[in-house]
Amino acid sequence: MTSDDKGCEGGQDREGGWVAAKHLSPEDLADRLGVPIMTVYAWNSRGGGPRFMKFGKHVRYKIADVEAWEDEHYAESVAS
């Protein structure tokens, strides 16, 4: 599976139809943001990253939550 937009890979549903992915793994998030996986783990432990869910030992991020978190992190340019 490939896609031009990180985090938008998908898979097949039970009927064989194509569905977009709704969740990212910590590794997917690190790849999407271009940060080390240890940074993502630190955010999970200390806060500061996007909201996440746990399914047993598995951490997942809703794409909508990641996009909302990204939107909160725009930097304003400072005039000198």
mmCIF file of the N, C-alpha and C atoms, coordinates in Angstrom:
data_MODEL
# 
_entry.id   MODEL 
# 
loop_
_atom_site.group_PDB 
_atom_site.id 
_atom_site.type_symbol 
_atom_site.label_atom_id 
_atom_site.label_alt_id 
_atom_site.label_comp_id 
_atom_site.label_asym_id 
_atom_site.label_entity_id 
_atom_site.label_seq_id 
_atom_site.pdbx_PDB_ins_code 
_atom_site.Cartn_x 
_atom_site.Cartn_y 
_atom_site.Cartn_z 
_atom_site.occupancy 
_atom_site.B_iso_or_equiv 
_atom_site.pdbx_formal_charge 
_atom_site.auth_seq_id 
_atom_site.auth_comp_id 
_atom_site.auth_asym_id 
_atom_site.auth_atom_id 
_atom_site.pdbx_PDB_model_num 
ATOM 1   N N  . MET A 1 1  ? 0.821   -1.189 0.000  1.00 0.00 ? 1  MET A N  1 
ATOM 2   C CA . MET A 1 1  ? 0.000   0.000  0.000  1.00 0.00 ? 1  MET A CA 1 
ATOM 3   C C  . MET A 1 1  ? 0.859   1.243  0.000  1.00 0.00 ? 1  MET A C  1 
ATOM 4   N N  . THR A 1 2  ? 0.557   2.132  -0.872 1.00 0.00 ? 2  THR A N  1 
ATOM 5   C CA . THR A 1 2  ? 1.286   3.393  -0.890 1.00 0.00 ? 2  THR A CA 1 
ATOM 6   C C  . THR A 1 2  ? 0.305   4.535  -1.054 1.00 0.00 ? 2  THR A C  1 
ATOM 7   N N  . SER A 1 3  ? 0.758   5.710  -0.648 1.00 0.00 ? 3  SER A N  1 
ATOM 8   C CA . SER A 1 3  ? -0.051  6.910  -0.793 1.00 0.00 ? 3  SER A CA 1 
ATOM 9   C C  . SER A 1 3  ? 0.877   8.100  -0.799 1.00 0.00 ? 3  SER A C  1 
ATOM 10  N N  . ASP A 1 4  ? 0.477   9.168  -1.463 1.00 0.00 ? 4  ASP A N  1 
ATOM 11  C CA . ASP A 1 4  ? 1.278   10.385 -1.455 1.00 0.00 ? 4  ASP A CA 1 
ATOM 12  C C  . ASP A 1 4  ? 1.142   11.124 -0.142 1.00 0.00 ? 4  ASP A C  1 
ATOM 13  N N  . ASP A 1 5  ? 0.062   10.879 0.614  1.00 0.00 ? 5  ASP A N  1 
ATOM 14  C CA . ASP A 1 5  ? -0.200  11.589 1.856  1.00 0.00 ? 5  ASP A CA 1 
ATOM 15  C C  . ASP A 1 5  ? 0.019   10.635 3.021  1.00 0.00 ? 5  ASP A C  1 
ATOM 16  N N  . LYS A 1 6  ? 1.055   10.892 3.825  1.00 0.00 ? 6  LYS A N  1 
ATOM 17  C CA . LYS A 1 6  ? 1.353   10.031 4.968  1.00 0.00 ? 6  LYS A CA 1 
ATOM 18  C C  . LYS A 1 6  ? 0.130   9.892  5.852  1.00 0.00 ? 6  LYS A C  1 
ATOM 19  N N  . GLY A 1 7  ? -0.123  8.666  6.307  1.00 0.00 ? 7  GLY A N  1 
ATOM 20  C CA . GLY A 1 7  ? -1.228  8.447  7.201  1.00 0.00 ? 7  GLY A CA 1 
ATOM 21  C C  . GLY A 1 7  ? -2.539  8.168  6.501  1.00 0.00 ? 7  GLY A C  1 
ATOM 22  N N  . CYS A 1 8  ? -2.546  8.164  5.184  1.00 0.00 ? 8  CYS A N  1 
ATOM 23  C CA . CYS A 1 8  ? -3.792  7.934  4.467  1.00 0.00 ? 8  CYS A CA 1 
ATOM 24  C C  . CYS A 1 8  ? -3.785  6.585  3.771  1.00 0.00 ? 8  CYS A C  1 
ATOM 25  N N  . GLU A 1 9  ? -2.870  5.714  4.151  1.00 0.00 ? 9  GLU A N  1 
ATOM 26  C CA . GLU A 1 9  ? -2.896  4.388  3.595  1.00 0.00 ? 9  GLU A CA 1 
ATOM 27  C C  . GLU A 1 9  ? -4.181  3.726  4.052  1.00 0.00 ? 9  GLU A C  1 
ATOM 28  N N  . GLY A 1 10 ? -4.587  2.723  3.362  1.00 0.00 ? 10 GLY A N  1 
ATOM 29  C CA . GLY A 1 10 ? -5.811  2.049  3.742  1.00 0.00 ? 10 GLY A CA 1 
ATOM 30  C C  . GLY A 1 10 ? -5.654  0.560  3.613  1.00 0.00 ? 10 GLY A C  1 
ATOM 31  N N  . GLY A 1 11 ? -6.752  -0.106 3.559  1.00 0.00 ? 11 GLY A N  1 
ATOM 32  C CA . GLY A 1 11 ? -6.754  -1.545 3.441  1.00 0.00 ? 11 GLY A CA 1 
ATOM 33  C C  . GLY A 1 11 ? -8.101  -2.001 2.920  1.00 0.00 ? 11 GLY A C  1 
ATOM 34  N N  . GLN A 1 12 ? -8.305  -3.286 2.937  1.00 0.00 ? 12 GLN A N  1 
ATOM 35  C CA . GLN A 1 12 ? -9.569  -3.812 2.461  1.00 0.00 ? 12 GLN A CA 1 
ATOM 36  C C  . GLN A 1 12 ? -10.469 -4.134 3.644  1.00 0.00 ? 12 GLN A C  1 
ATOM 37  N N  . ASP A 1 13 ? -11.765 -3.849 3.481  1.00 0.00 ? 13 ASP A N  1 
ATOM 38  C CA . ASP A 1 13 ? -12.718 -4.227 4.510  1.00 0.00 ? 13 ASP A CA 1 
ATOM 39  C C  . ASP A 1 13 ? -13.104 -5.690 4.315  1.00 0.00 ? 13 ASP A C  1 
ATOM 40  N N  . ARG A 1 14 ? -14.004 -6.180 5.128  1.00 0.00 ? 14 ARG A N  1 
ATOM 41  C CA . ARG A 1 14 ? -14.382 -7.604 5.082  1.00 0.00 ? 14 ARG A CA 1 
ATOM 42  C C  . ARG A 1 14 ? -15.010 -8.009 3.753  1.00 0.00 ? 14 ARG A C  1 
ATOM 43  N N  . GLU A 1 15 ? -15.630 -7.037 3.076  1.00 0.00 ? 15 GLU A N  1 
ATOM 44  C CA . GLU A 1 15 ? -16.258 -7.334 1.791  1.00 0.00 ? 15 GLU A CA 1 
ATOM 45  C C  . GLU A 1 15 ? -15.294 -7.153 0.618  1.00 0.00 ? 15 GLU A C  1 
ATOM 46  N N  . GLY A 1 16 ? -14.041 -6.803 0.905  1.00 0.00 ? 16 GLY A N  1 
ATOM 47  C CA . GLY A 1 16 ? -13.057 -6.636 -0.150 1.00 0.00 ? 16 GLY A CA 1 
ATOM 48  C C  . GLY A 1 16 ? -13.000 -5.243 -0.720 1.00 0.00 ? 16 GLY A C  1 
ATOM 49  N N  . GLY A 1 17 ? -13.787 -4.306 -0.167 1.00 0.00 ? 17 GLY A N  1 
ATOM 50  C CA . GLY A 1 17 ? -13.746 -2.923 -0.624 1.00 0.00 ? 17 GLY A CA 1 
ATOM 51  C C  . GLY A 1 17 ? -12.589 -2.181 0.004  1.00 0.00 ? 17 GLY A C  1 
ATOM 52  N N  . TRP A 1 18 ? -12.198 -1.072 -0.608 1.00 0.00 ? 18 TRP A N  1 
ATOM 53  C CA . TRP A 1 18 ? -11.061 -0.280 -0.125 1.00 0.00 ? 18 TRP A CA 1 
ATOM 54  C C  . TRP A 1 18 ? -11.553 0.745  0.886  1.00 0.00 ? 18 TRP A C  1 
ATOM 55  N N  . VAL A 1 19 ? -10.874 0.839  2.020  1.00 0.00 ? 19 VAL A N  1 
ATOM 56  C CA . VAL A 1 19 ? -11.219 1.837  3.033  1.00 0.00 ? 19 VAL A CA 1 
ATOM 57  C C  . VAL A 1 19 ? -9.961  2.587  3.446  1.00 0.00 ? 19 VAL A C  1 
ATOM 58  N N  . ALA A 1 20 ? -10.116 3.860  3.743  1.00 0.00 ? 20 ALA A N  1 
ATOM 59  C CA . ALA A 1 20 ? -8.980  4.664  4.205  1.00 0.00 ? 20 ALA A CA 1 
ATOM 60  C C  . ALA A 1 20 ? -8.673  4.307  5.654  1.00 0.00 ? 20 ALA A C  1 
ATOM 61  N N  . ALA A 1 21 ? -7.401  4.377  6.014  1.00 0.00 ? 21 ALA A N  1 
ATOM 62  C CA . ALA A 1 21 ? -7.001  4.134  7.391  1.00 0.00 ? 21 ALA A CA 1 
ATOM 63  C C  . ALA A 1 21 ? -7.549  5.244  8.272  1.00 0.00 ? 21 ALA A C  1 
ATOM 64  N N  . LYS A 1 22 ? -7.978  4.890  9.474  1.00 0.00 ? 22 LYS A N  1 
ATOM 65  C CA . LYS A 1 22 ? -8.506  5.871  10.410 1.00 0.00 ? 22 LYS A CA 1 
ATOM 66  C C  . LYS A 1 22 ? -7.573  6.070  11.588 1.00 0.00 ? 22 LYS A C  1 
ATOM 67  N N  . HIS A 1 23 ? -6.565  5.223  11.706 1.00 0.00 ? 23 HIS A N  1 
ATOM 68  C CA . HIS A 1 23 ? -5.661  5.290  12.844 1.00 0.00 ? 23 HIS A CA 1 
ATOM 69  C C  . HIS A 1 23 ? -4.207  5.155  12.396 1.00 0.00 ? 23 HIS A C  1 
ATOM 70  N N  . LEU A 1 24 ? -3.327  5.748  13.178 1.00 0.00 ? 24 LEU A N  1 
ATOM 71  C CA . LEU A 1 24 ? -1.886  5.619  12.959 1.00 0.00 ? 24 LEU A CA 1 
ATOM 72  C C  . LEU A 1 24 ? -1.266  4.924  14.152 1.00 0.00 ? 24 LEU A C  1 
ATOM 73  N N  . SER A 1 25 ? -0.222  4.177  13.911 1.00 0.00 ? 25 SER A N  1 
ATOM 74  C CA . SER A 1 25 ? 0.590   3.607  14.986 1.00 0.00 ? 25 SER A CA 1 
ATOM 75  C C  . SER A 1 25 ? 1.620   4.663  15.403 1.00 0.00 ? 25 SER A C  1 
ATOM 76  N N  . PRO A 1 26 ? 2.305   4.464  16.524 1.00 0.00 ? 26 PRO A N  1 
ATOM 77  C CA . PRO A 1 26 ? 3.373   5.402  16.885 1.00 0.00 ? 26 PRO A CA 1 
ATOM 78  C C  . PRO A 1 26 ? 4.433   5.525  15.790 1.00 0.00 ? 26 PRO A C  1 
ATOM 79  N N  . GLU A 1 27 ? 4.758   4.431  15.130 1.00 0.00 ? 27 GLU A N  1 
ATOM 80  C CA . GLU A 1 27 ? 5.737   4.466  14.048 1.00 0.00 ? 27 GLU A CA 1 
ATOM 81  C C  . GLU A 1 27 ? 5.229   5.288  12.873 1.00 0.00 ? 27 GLU A C  1 
ATOM 82  N N  . ASP A 1 28 ? 3.936   5.118  12.549 1.00 0.00 ? 28 ASP A N  1 
ATOM 83  C CA . ASP A 1 28 ? 3.333   5.911  11.472 1.00 0.00 ? 28 ASP A CA 1 
ATOM 84  C C  . ASP A 1 28 ? 3.385   7.399  11.800 1.00 0.00 ? 28 ASP A C  1 
ATOM 85  N N  . LEU A 1 29 ? 3.089   7.730  13.064 1.00 0.00 ? 29 LEU A N  1 
ATOM 86  C CA . LEU A 1 29 ? 3.103   9.134  13.479 1.00 0.00 ? 29 LEU A CA 1 
ATOM 87  C C  . LEU A 1 29 ? 4.507   9.713  13.376 1.00 0.00 ? 29 LEU A C  1 
ATOM 88  N N  . ALA A 1 30 ? 5.501   8.964  13.835 1.00 0.00 ? 30 ALA A N  1 
ATOM 89  C CA . ALA A 1 30 ? 6.889   9.425  13.751 1.00 0.00 ? 30 ALA A CA 1 
ATOM 90  C C  . ALA A 1 30 ? 7.282   9.668  12.296 1.00 0.00 ? 30 ALA A C  1 
ATOM 91  N N  . ASP A 1 31 ? 6.915   8.761  11.403 1.00 0.00 ? 31 ASP A N  1 
ATOM 92  C CA . ASP A 1 31 ? 7.208   8.921  9.972  1.00 0.00 ? 31 ASP A CA 1 
ATOM 93  C C  . ASP A 1 31 ? 6.499   10.147 9.404  1.00 0.00 ? 31 ASP A C  1 
ATOM 94  N N  . ARG A 1 32 ? 5.241   10.321 9.754  1.00 0.00 ? 32 ARG A N  1 
ATOM 95  C CA . ARG A 1 32 ? 4.458   11.442 9.243  1.00 0.00 ? 32 ARG A CA 1 
ATOM 96  C C  . ARG A 1 32 ? 5.068   12.773 9.642  1.00 0.00 ? 32 ARG A C  1 
ATOM 97  N N  . LEU A 1 33 ? 5.537   12.865 10.898 1.00 0.00 ? 33 LEU A N  1 
ATOM 98  C CA . LEU A 1 33 ? 6.072   14.122 11.425 1.00 0.00 ? 33 LEU A CA 1 
ATOM 99  C C  . LEU A 1 33 ? 7.573   14.283 11.209 1.00 0.00 ? 33 LEU A C  1 
ATOM 100 N N  . GLY A 1 34 ? 8.245   13.205 10.847 1.00 0.00 ? 34 GLY A N  1 
ATOM 101 C CA . GLY A 1 34 ? 9.695   13.268 10.655 1.00 0.00 ? 34 GLY A CA 1 
ATOM 102 C C  . GLY A 1 34 ? 10.450  13.420 11.958 1.00 0.00 ? 34 GLY A C  1 
ATOM 103 N N  . VAL A 1 35 ? 9.937   12.771 13.017 1.00 0.00 ? 35 VAL A N  1 
ATOM 104 C CA . VAL A 1 35 ? 10.595  12.823 14.329 1.00 0.00 ? 35 VAL A CA 1 
ATOM 105 C C  . VAL A 1 35 ? 10.995  11.412 14.735 1.00 0.00 ? 35 VAL A C  1 
ATOM 106 N N  . PRO A 1 36 ? 11.961  11.293 15.650 1.00 0.00 ? 36 PRO A N  1 
ATOM 107 C CA . PRO A 1 36 ? 12.343  9.953  16.123 1.00 0.00 ? 36 PRO A CA 1 
ATOM 108 C C  . PRO A 1 36 ? 11.193  9.283  16.878 1.00 0.00 ? 36 PRO A C  1 
ATOM 109 N N  . ILE A 1 37 ? 11.106  7.992  16.786 1.00 0.00 ? 37 ILE A N  1 
ATOM 110 C CA . ILE A 1 37 ? 10.059  7.243  17.490 1.00 0.00 ? 37 ILE A CA 1 
ATOM 111 C C  . ILE A 1 37 ? 10.136  7.491  18.992 1.00 0.00 ? 37 ILE A C  1 
ATOM 112 N N  . MET A 1 38 ? 11.333  7.714  19.522 1.00 0.00 ? 38 MET A N  1 
ATOM 113 C CA . MET A 1 38 ? 11.466  7.972  20.961 1.00 0.00 ? 38 MET A CA 1 
ATOM 114 C C  . MET A 1 38 ? 10.778  9.287  21.354 1.00 0.00 ? 38 MET A C  1 
ATOM 115 N N  . THR A 1 39 ? 10.715  10.241 20.445 1.00 0.00 ? 39 THR A N  1 
ATOM 116 C CA . THR A 1 39 ? 9.986   11.491 20.713 1.00 0.00 ? 39 THR A CA 1 
ATOM 117 C C  . THR A 1 39 ? 8.501   11.199 20.882 1.00 0.00 ? 39 THR A C  1 
ATOM 118 N N  . VAL A 1 40 ? 7.961   10.362 20.028 1.00 0.00 ? 40 VAL A N  1 
ATOM 119 C CA . VAL A 1 40 ? 6.549   9.985  20.129 1.00 0.00 ? 40 VAL A CA 1 
ATOM 120 C C  . VAL A 1 40 ? 6.293   9.272  21.449 1.00 0.00 ? 40 VAL A C  1 
ATOM 121 N N  . TYR A 1 41 ? 7.178   8.355  21.828 1.00 0.00 ? 41 TYR A N  1 
ATOM 122 C CA . TYR A 1 41 ? 7.006   7.647  23.105 1.00 0.00 ? 41 TYR A CA 1 
ATOM 123 C C  . TYR A 1 41 ? 7.073   8.619  24.282 1.00 0.00 ? 41 TYR A C  1 
ATOM 124 N N  . ALA A 1 42 ? 7.950   9.606  24.195 1.00 0.00 ? 42 ALA A N  1 
ATOM 125 C CA . ALA A 1 42 ? 8.055   10.608 25.262 1.00 0.00 ? 42 ALA A CA 1 
ATOM 126 C C  . ALA A 1 42 ? 6.767   11.416 25.359 1.00 0.00 ? 42 ALA A C  1 
ATOM 127 N N  . TRP A 1 43 ? 6.201   11.807 24.222 1.00 0.00 ? 43 TRP A N  1 
ATOM 128 C CA . TRP A 1 43 ? 4.924   12.528 24.245 1.00 0.00 ? 43 TRP A CA 1 
ATOM 129 C C  . TRP A 1 43 ? 3.851   11.690 24.927 1.00 0.00 ? 43 TRP A C  1 
ATOM 130 N N  . ASN A 1 44 ? 3.830   10.394 24.641 1.00 0.00 ? 44 ASN A N  1 
ATOM 131 C CA . ASN A 1 44 ? 2.827   9.521  25.251 1.00 0.00 ? 44 ASN A CA 1 
ATOM 132 C C  . ASN A 1 44 ? 3.000   9.453  26.762 1.00 0.00 ? 44 ASN A C  1 
ATOM 133 N N  . SER A 1 45 ? 4.232   9.471  27.219 1.00 0.00 ? 45 SER A N  1 
ATOM 134 C CA . SER A 1 45 ? 4.514   9.369  28.651 1.00 0.00 ? 45 SER A CA 1 
ATOM 135 C C  . SER A 1 45 ? 4.325   10.688 29.382 1.00 0.00 ? 45 SER A C  1 
ATOM 136 N N  . ARG A 1 46 ? 4.783   11.773 28.778 1.00 0.00 ? 46 ARG A N  1 
ATOM 137 C CA . ARG A 1 46 ? 4.845   13.068 29.459 1.00 0.00 ? 46 ARG A CA 1 
ATOM 138 C C  . ARG A 1 46 ? 3.802   14.070 28.990 1.00 0.00 ? 46 ARG A C  1 
ATOM 139 N N  . GLY A 1 47 ? 3.115   13.747 27.892 1.00 0.00 ? 47 GLY A N  1 
ATOM 140 C CA . GLY A 1 47 ? 2.170   14.691 27.310 1.00 0.00 ? 47 GLY A CA 1 
ATOM 141 C C  . GLY A 1 47 ? 2.866   15.535 26.255 1.00 0.00 ? 47 GLY A C  1 
ATOM 142 N N  . GLY A 1 48 ? 2.078   16.282 25.522 1.00 0.00 ? 48 GLY A N  1 
ATOM 143 C CA . GLY A 1 48 ? 2.635   17.162 24.510 1.00 0.00 ? 48 GLY A CA 1 
ATOM 144 C C  . GLY A 1 48 ? 2.356   16.721 23.095 1.00 0.00 ? 48 GLY A C  1 
ATOM 145 N N  . GLY A 1 49 ? 1.969   15.487 22.906 1.00 0.00 ? 49 GLY A N  1 
ATOM 146 C CA . GLY A 1 49 ? 1.661   14.997 21.568 1.00 0.00 ? 49 GLY A CA 1 
ATOM 147 C C  . GLY A 1 49 ? 0.169   14.939 21.337 1.00 0.00 ? 49 GLY A C  1 
ATOM 148 N N  . PRO A 1 50 ? -0.231  14.378 20.216 1.00 0.00 ? 50 PRO A N  1 
ATOM 149 C CA . PRO A 1 50 ? -1.666  14.254 19.939 1.00 0.00 ? 50 PRO A CA 1 
ATOM 150 C C  . PRO A 1 50 ? -2.339  13.242 20.866 1.00 0.00 ? 50 PRO A C  1 
ATOM 151 N N  . ARG A 1 51 ? -3.640  13.394 21.002 1.00 0.00 ? 51 ARG A N  1 
ATOM 152 C CA . ARG A 1 51 ? -4.425  12.422 21.774 1.00 0.00 ? 51 ARG A CA 1 
ATOM 153 C C  . ARG A 1 51 ? -4.205  11.024 21.221 1.00 0.00 ? 51 ARG A C  1 
ATOM 154 N N  . PHE A 1 52 ? -4.227  10.031 22.097 1.00 0.00 ? 52 PHE A N  1 
ATOM 155 C CA . PHE A 1 52 ? -4.077  8.659  21.623 1.00 0.00 ? 52 PHE A CA 1 
ATOM 156 C C  . PHE A 1 52 ? -5.008  7.726  22.367 1.00 0.00 ? 52 PHE A C  1 
ATOM 157 N N  . MET A 1 53 ? -5.189  6.548  21.794 1.00 0.00 ? 53 MET A N  1 
ATOM 158 C CA . MET A 1 53 ? -6.026  5.502  22.379 1.00 0.00 ? 53 MET A CA 1 
ATOM 159 C C  . MET A 1 53 ? -5.139  4.296  22.648 1.00 0.00 ? 53 MET A C  1 
ATOM 160 N N  . LYS A 1 54 ? -5.546  3.484  23.609 1.00 0.00 ? 54 LYS A N  1 
ATOM 161 C CA . LYS A 1 54 ? -4.837  2.236  23.864 1.00 0.00 ? 54 LYS A CA 1 
ATOM 162 C C  . LYS A 1 54 ? -5.801  1.077  23.716 1.00 0.00 ? 54 LYS A C  1 
ATOM 163 N N  . PHE A 1 55 ? -5.357  0.098  22.970 1.00 0.00 ? 55 PHE A N  1 
ATOM 164 C CA . PHE A 1 55 ? -6.085  -1.152 22.804 1.00 0.00 ? 55 PHE A CA 1 
ATOM 165 C C  . PHE A 1 55 ? -5.173  -2.235 23.352 1.00 0.00 ? 55 PHE A C  1 
ATOM 166 N N  . GLY A 1 56 ? -5.349  -2.572 24.623 1.00 0.00 ? 56 GLY A N  1 
ATOM 167 C CA . GLY A 1 56 ? -4.398  -3.457 25.280 1.00 0.00 ? 56 GLY A CA 1 
ATOM 168 C C  . GLY A 1 56 ? -3.063  -2.742 25.347 1.00 0.00 ? 56 GLY A C  1 
ATOM 169 N N  . LYS A 1 57 ? -2.032  -3.325 24.770 1.00 0.00 ? 57 LYS A N  1 
ATOM 170 C CA . LYS A 1 57 ? -0.706  -2.690 24.772 1.00 0.00 ? 57 LYS A CA 1 
ATOM 171 C C  . LYS A 1 57 ? -0.462  -1.839 23.524 1.00 0.00 ? 57 LYS A C  1 
ATOM 172 N N  . HIS A 1 58 ? -1.431  -1.773 22.628 1.00 0.00 ? 58 HIS A N  1 
ATOM 173 C CA . HIS A 1 58 ? -1.260  -1.078 21.357 1.00 0.00 ? 58 HIS A CA 1 
ATOM 174 C C  . HIS A 1 58 ? -1.781  0.355  21.434 1.00 0.00 ? 58 HIS A C  1 
ATOM 175 N N  . VAL A 1 59 ? -0.953  1.304  21.020 1.00 0.00 ? 59 VAL A N  1 
ATOM 176 C CA . VAL A 1 59 ? -1.320  2.720  20.975 1.00 0.00 ? 59 VAL A CA 1 
ATOM 177 C C  . VAL A 1 59 ? -1.697  3.064  19.542 1.00 0.00 ? 59 VAL A C  1 
ATOM 178 N N  . ARG A 1 60 ? -2.784  3.811  19.397 1.00 0.00 ? 60 ARG A N  1 
ATOM 179 C CA . ARG A 1 60 ? -3.215  4.267  18.078 1.00 0.00 ? 60 ARG A CA 1 
ATOM 180 C C  . ARG A 1 60 ? -3.679  5.715  18.176 1.00 0.00 ? 60 ARG A C  1 
ATOM 181 N N  . TYR A 1 61 ? -3.535  6.428  17.062 1.00 0.00 ? 61 TYR A N  1 
ATOM 182 C CA . TYR A 1 61 ? -3.918  7.831  16.961 1.00 0.00 ? 61 TYR A CA 1 
ATOM 183 C C  . TYR A 1 61 ? -4.963  7.958  15.865 1.00 0.00 ? 61 TYR A C  1 
ATOM 184 N N  . LYS A 1 62 ? -6.080  8.623  16.173 1.00 0.00 ? 62 LYS A N  1 
ATOM 185 C CA . LYS A 1 62 ? -7.056  8.926  15.128 1.00 0.00 ? 62 LYS A CA 1 
ATOM 186 C C  . LYS A 1 62 ? -6.447  9.973  14.216 1.00 0.00 ? 62 LYS A C  1 
ATOM 187 N N  . ILE A 1 63 ? -6.607  9.794  12.926 1.00 0.00 ? 63 ILE A N  1 
ATOM 188 C CA . ILE A 1 63 ? -6.067  10.760 11.963 1.00 0.00 ? 63 ILE A CA 1 
ATOM 189 C C  . ILE A 1 63 ? -6.640  12.155 12.240 1.00 0.00 ? 63 ILE A C  1 
ATOM 190 N N  . ALA A 1 64 ? -7.926  12.233 12.560 1.00 0.00 ? 64 ALA A N  1 
ATOM 191 C CA . ALA A 1 64 ? -8.546  13.531 12.838 1.00 0.00 ? 64 ALA A CA 1 
ATOM 192 C C  . ALA A 1 64 ? -7.889  14.212 14.038 1.00 0.00 ? 64 ALA A C  1 
ATOM 193 N N  . ASP A 1 65 ? -7.526  13.430 15.078 1.00 0.00 ? 65 ASP A N  1 
ATOM 194 C CA . ASP A 1 65 ? -6.862  13.998 16.256 1.00 0.00 ? 65 ASP A CA 1 
ATOM 195 C C  . ASP A 1 65 ? -5.463  14.487 15.909 1.00 0.00 ? 65 ASP A C  1 
ATOM 196 N N  . VAL A 1 66 ? -4.759  13.742 15.076 1.00 0.00 ? 66 VAL A N  1 
ATOM 197 C CA . VAL A 1 66 ? -3.410  14.139 14.659 1.00 0.00 ? 66 VAL A CA 1 
ATOM 198 C C  . VAL A 1 66 ? -3.484  15.432 13.845 1.00 0.00 ? 66 VAL A C  1 
ATOM 199 N N  . GLU A 1 67 ? -4.430  15.497 12.924 1.00 0.00 ? 67 GLU A N  1 
ATOM 200 C CA . GLU A 1 67 ? -4.566  16.708 12.104 1.00 0.00 ? 67 GLU A CA 1 
ATOM 201 C C  . GLU A 1 67 ? -4.939  17.916 12.953 1.00 0.00 ? 67 GLU A C  1 
ATOM 202 N N  . ALA A 1 68 ? -5.812  17.733 13.948 1.00 0.00 ? 68 ALA A N  1 
ATOM 203 C CA . ALA A 1 68 ? -6.174  18.843 14.846 1.00 0.00 ? 68 ALA A CA 1 
ATOM 204 C C  . ALA A 1 68 ? -4.960  19.300 15.646 1.00 0.00 ? 68 ALA A C  1 
ATOM 205 N N  . TRP A 1 69 ? -4.164  18.352 16.128 1.00 0.00 ? 69 TRP A N  1 
ATOM 206 C CA . TRP A 1 69 ? -2.953  18.676 16.890 1.00 0.00 ? 69 TRP A CA 1 
ATOM 207 C C  . TRP A 1 69 ? -1.945  19.405 16.004 1.00 0.00 ? 69 TRP A C  1 
ATOM 208 N N  . GLU A 1 70 ? -1.803  18.945 14.761 1.00 0.00 ? 70 GLU A N  1 
ATOM 209 C CA . GLU A 1 70 ? -0.907  19.615 13.820 1.00 0.00 ? 70 GLU A CA 1 
ATOM 210 C C  . GLU A 1 70 ? -1.355  21.059 13.593 1.00 0.00 ? 70 GLU A C  1 
ATOM 211 N N  . ASP A 1 71 ? -2.653  21.263 13.434 1.00 0.00 ? 71 ASP A N  1 
ATOM 212 C CA . ASP A 1 71 ? -3.175  22.618 13.195 1.00 0.00 ? 71 ASP A CA 1 
ATOM 213 C C  . ASP A 1 71 ? -2.883  23.565 14.355 1.00 0.00 ? 71 ASP A C  1 
ATOM 214 N N  . GLU A 1 72 ? -2.781  23.025 15.560 1.00 0.00 ? 72 GLU A N  1 
ATOM 215 C CA . GLU A 1 72 ? -2.465  23.840 16.742 1.00 0.00 ? 72 GLU A CA 1 
ATOM 216 C C  . GLU A 1 72 ? -1.003  24.249 16.800 1.00 0.00 ? 72 GLU A C  1 
ATOM 217 N N  . HIS A 1 73 ? -0.167  23.690 15.945 1.00 0.00 ? 73 HIS A N  1 
ATOM 218 C CA . HIS A 1 73 ? 1.268   23.911 16.027 1.00 0.00 ? 73 HIS A CA 1 
ATOM 219 C C  . HIS A 1 73 ? 1.849   24.771 14.908 1.00 0.00 ? 73 HIS A C  1 
ATOM 220 N N  . TYR A 1 74 ? 1.001   25.588 14.297 1.00 0.00 ? 74 TYR A N  1 
ATOM 221 C CA . TYR A 1 74 ? 1.534   26.526 13.317 1.00 0.00 ? 74 TYR A CA 1 
ATOM 222 C C  . TYR A 1 74 ? 2.324   27.598 14.052 1.00 0.00 ? 74 TYR A C  1 
ATOM 223 N N  . ALA A 1 75 ? 3.467   27.943 13.516 1.00 0.00 ? 75 ALA A N  1 
ATOM 224 C CA . ALA A 1 75 ? 4.289   28.990 14.107 1.00 0.00 ? 75 ALA A CA 1 
ATOM 225 C C  . ALA A 1 75 ? 3.970   30.319 13.404 1.00 0.00 ? 75 ALA A C  1 
ATOM 226 N N  . GLU A 1 76 ? 3.890   31.350 14.177 1.00 0.00 ? 76 GLU A N  1 
ATOM 227 C CA . GLU A 1 76 ? 3.694   32.691 13.630 1.00 0.00 ? 76 GLU A CA 1 
ATOM 228 C C  . GLU A 1 76 ? 5.058   33.292 13.377 1.00 0.00 ? 76 GLU A C  1 
ATOM 229 N N  . SER A 1 77 ? 5.221   33.921 12.243 1.00 0.00 ? 77 SER A N  1 
ATOM 230 C CA . SER A 1 77 ? 6.499   34.555 11.965 1.00 0.00 ? 77 SER A CA 1 
ATOM 231 C C  . SER A 1 77 ? 6.585   35.835 12.788 1.00 0.00 ? 77 SER A C  1 
ATOM 232 N N  . VAL A 1 78 ? 7.788   36.138 13.209 1.00 0.00 ? 78 VAL A N  1 
ATOM 233 C CA . VAL A 1 78 ? 8.034   37.320 14.018 1.00 0.00 ? 78 VAL A CA 1 
ATOM 234 C C  . VAL A 1 78 ? 8.810   38.338 13.188 1.00 0.00 ? 78 VAL A C  1 
ATOM 235 N N  . ALA A 1 79 ? 8.263   39.533 13.056 1.00 0.00 ? 79 ALA A N  1 
ATOM 236 C CA . ALA A 1 79 ? 8.938   40.574 12.295 1.00 0.00 ? 79 ALA A CA 1 
ATOM 237 C C  . ALA A 1 79 ? 10.128  41.093 13.098 1.00 0.00 ? 79 ALA A C  1 
ATOM 238 N N  . SER A 1 80 ? 11.239  41.339 12.439 1.00 0.00 ? 80 SER A N  1 
ATOM 239 C CA . SER A 1 80 ? 12.411  41.820 13.159 1.00 0.00 ? 80 SER A CA 1 
ATOM 240 C C  . SER A 1 80 ? 12.574  43.315 13.053 1.00 0.00 ? 80 SER A C  1 
# 
